[in-house]
Structures are given as structure tokens and as C-alpha cells.
């Protein structure tokens, strides 16, 4: 009798442990179980040097989403970026997407600057006003090899 109650107690303890591990996996992985809480938008950049999938998307210094995926448009030779933005954030048609660096040599992120338009983008629309990343290495090489005038 004692053996059965001991085995039952161990079984319940293991089950509770597995439920906790599953919960932490979902929360730490930032997965959504019941529907998506995001809209997806596209943006085209001439250069996304150093930007990675999963990078932060900010507006006014607040994280509002992340970079979902990146690909090369082989017709125009520009980078197509898919942004995953929280549903409660409305983007106007003249929003400006810029690639910035956190600190001097930090990670790259996308900064959205709101526009003044009254017309909003629909999910899946493309942001056309973009500013590519500033390439520090390119600036240094121009300075070193005489590409910059005094």
C-alpha cells in the first residue's frame, strides 16, 4: 500500500514538473498559443548590414515588435524585411523605418518614426520611407584611402 502511494506521489510531482517546464518554454520562447497578437508589415532597404532576424523594432524608444524575416529581392536588389508589430500599434502611410545601432558597436535594430498622415497602413502593406544602416567600416575606409574631402 505504501509503495502505491509513493509511486502516485512521485508521478504527480513529475507531472507538475513537466507542466512547469512547458509553461516556461512557451513564455521564454515568446510563443503565442491562442492566436497572434501581431500584424506583419514589409519594408525595403538598400542595405541591412548587421541586422538579424529577431532584432528589436522600436518606436519612441519602446519595443513594439521584432524583425520576423529578411530576404533579397532579386529583381530590384534590395533587402525585403518582414516586421512583426503589436496589433495595438497603428502605422501611418508615411512612417519612416530606419536601421540604427544600439550604442557605438551594439546590435542593430529598426526604429520607426511616426508620420503625420491620417491614412493608416493595412497589415501586409509595405513601408516605402526607409533609411539604411550607416556602415562605419565604409566611412573609415573612405577616410583612410582619401575618399573624404576636407
C-alpha positions, 0 to 999 in steps of 0.5 A, spaced: 500 500 500 505 504 501 509 503 495 502 505 491 502 511 494 509 513 493 509 511 486 502 516 485 506 521 489 512 521 485 508 521 478 504 527 480 510 531 482 513 529 475 507 531 472 507 538 475 514 538 473 513 537 466 507 542 466 512 547 469 517 546 464 512 547 458 509 553 461 516 556 461 518 554 454 512 557 451 513 564 455 521 564 454 520 562 447 515 568 446 510 563 443 503 565 442 498 559 443 491 562 442 492 566 436 497 572 434 497 578 437 501 581 431 500 584 424 506 583 419 508 589 415 514 589 409 519 594 408 525 595 403 532 597 404 538 598 400 542 595 405 541 591 412 548 590 414 548 587 421 541 586 422 538 579 424 532 576 424 529 577 431 532 584 432 528 589 436 523 594 432 522 600 436 518 606 436 519 612 441 524 608 444 519 602 446 519 595 443 513 594 439 515 588 435 521 584 432 524 583 425 520 576 423 524 575 416 529 578 411 530 576 404 533 579 397 529 581 392 532 579 386 529 583 381 530 590 384 536 588 389 534 590 395 533 587 402 525 585 403 524 585 411 518 582 414 516 586 421 512 583 426 508 589 430 503 589 436 496 589 433 495 595 438 500 599 434 497 603 428 502 605 422 501 611 418 502 611 410 508 615 411 512 612 417 519 612 416 523 605 418 530 606 419 536 601 421 540 604 427 545 601 432 544 600 439 550 604 442 557 605 438 558 597 436 551 594 439 546 590 435 542 593 430 535 594 430 529 598 426 526 604 429 520 607 426 518 614 426 511 616 426 508 620 420 503 625 420 498 622 415 491 620 417 491 614 412 493 608 416 497 602 413 493 595 412 497 589 415 501 586 409 502 593 406 509 595 405 513 601 408 516 605 402 520 611 407 526 607 409 533 609 411 539 604 411 544 602 416 550 607 416 556 602 415 562 605 419 567 600 416 565 604 409 566 611 412 573 609 415 575 606 409 573 612 405 577 616 410 583 612 410 584 611 402 582 619 401 575 618 399 573 624 404 574 631 402 576 636 407 
